[in-house]
């Protein structure tokens, strides 16, 4: 055969590396030249593309790690073509498929010096730009991928992180979940409102808790909240000052004799009764919280077991109730607005103590200010129920005074009627107590969901 170079070659082919001996008996078949894919235009400026002055030539830079070997005729072997892996040892990595016209989807340029990420387009002409996979230069991996469902080429999970089932990328929402969804949160949890659900989700959880537990919550609230309220109302009728302001000799109004003694006696009795009934009321709040959390977790609940739990937590909850009440009273002494602000800021201290049992006042203050609008809105809705109960009590008190006079306890008949109205008013306030209990527990669970994954089973376990 002729030793002349093949026709059309205009530049010498570099000899094989001296470090790789050439086996004259070895036959290296020429690499198959794949035909351009449909839709791939040939770029005359791309390396290895045929030129008008060099018809029939289709040469590309071979992988520098594999030197060219002479063929059986003495001519150099045809190197790898653009768009094909030059190193057969490098297998195709599963990943996203190539888009029309090249690797990647149209819309963004490829990253400089690297491969085109999903969402990047290839260079005009159908082949990737120089330095990219398919350009004919050194290729760290095959640009043509076979598994569209796999992660991007070269991507690995961060150190110490385990892939979530069904999640292709960490930090991305699970399939079918809204943006910002925390992995581990159940959108159908009966107690915990997910971060995106808003006030509608909170209302739904409150209604669900009432539907599940009203048979247990109603007797608990009647025993621990309605009975103390009725007793305090009757004591108020008995010790309320009945003396009316009189007119002095000079025509100026004057207080009746012993007026301040009666006032101090009235408020002293009411305060003492509130202190005595405080542990009982705290027992009811703890027992009701236990019922709401355990029923949401699907666990069995009985009134007796709930009251026994409430007794274990009553003294601690009562002590923190005294601290919160003192702070609210001090704020109200300066002005009504600081006292009202303190009442909103410390509203979640009860659930915080029961579930976390540490620093309930400070934690409630921080939780209120970290998500001010959300906590303020939920507590304001609870306050609306309490205000409605207070307005109803005021209306019944006015009816009581009009029907039985200023001193209803002076006669047995008027006393019986006045006591009946007071007891009815306390009973009618029971739904407000239920709304306060369920609303605050659901608001606390929602705030916990804002901080991280939590569910009803975890909250029920935290109660102990």
Secondary structure, DSSP 8 states (H G I E B T S, - for coil): ---S--TT--S------TTS---TT------------TT----TTSTT--BTTBTT-------TTS---B-TTSSB-----TTS-S-TTS--------BTTBSS-TTS---TTS---TT----TTSS--TTSTTSSS--SS-SS-S-TTS--TT----TT----TT-SSTTS--TT--TT--TT--TT-SS---TTSHHHHHHHHHHHHHHHHHHHHHHHHIIIIIHHHHHHHHHHHHHS-----EE-TTS-EE--TTHHHHHHHHHHHHHHHHHHHHHHHHHHHHHHHHHHHHHHTT----HHHHHHHHHHHHHHHHHHHHHHHHHHHHHHHH-HHHHHHHHHHTTTHHHHHHHH-S-HHHHHHHHHHHTHHHHHHHHHHHHHHHHHHHHHHHHHHHHHHHHH-S-GGGSHHHHHHHHHHHHHHHHHTHHHHHHHHHHHHHHHHHHHHHHS---HHHHHHHH-
